[in-house]
Amino acid sequence: MALFRYGQDVNPANALFRLQEELERAYESPFGHGLGLLGRGVHPAINIFRSGEDVVLRIEVPGFAPEDLGVTSQGQTLIVSGKAAKQPEASGSYHRRERASGDFSRSIQLPREVDPARATAECKHGVLTLRVPAREEVKPRQISIKGG
């Protein structure tokens, strides 16, 4: 029976941490082009939900000024884009790098019952909020009843 001392090279926990780091590196840049399989650094995080009859989109855009963001509509698709100034690289090496920098563009398909042409946008505290109202023809309306 062989006995091993648990040093840094033999410790199973350290081996798992090294494996996790290698897998993260592989998913972030599988072909060396910075195109992550997980989408990290490619698209900002987004939540889409209904609020009454409207559809609301909240998109995380930390570090982007409102004038560096753009929202366009094409049919039932909203296209959100941002142009970021490149940050100078830190001297030395990174211990962990999770925040991406650079430009982005994201297309979001909306349901047919909303009207992207009437969408409004507001950017506060690094969160872009888009509110897309329902089309008038799909809103409930009261029908009057005539008596005879």
Secondary structure, DSSP 8 states (H G I E B T S, - for coil): -------TTT-HHHHHHHHHHHHHHHHH-TTSSS--TT-TTTS--EEEEEETTEEEEEEE-TT--GGGEEEEEETTEEEEEE--------SS--S------S-EEEEEE--TTB-GGG-EEEEETTEEEEEE-B-GGGS---------
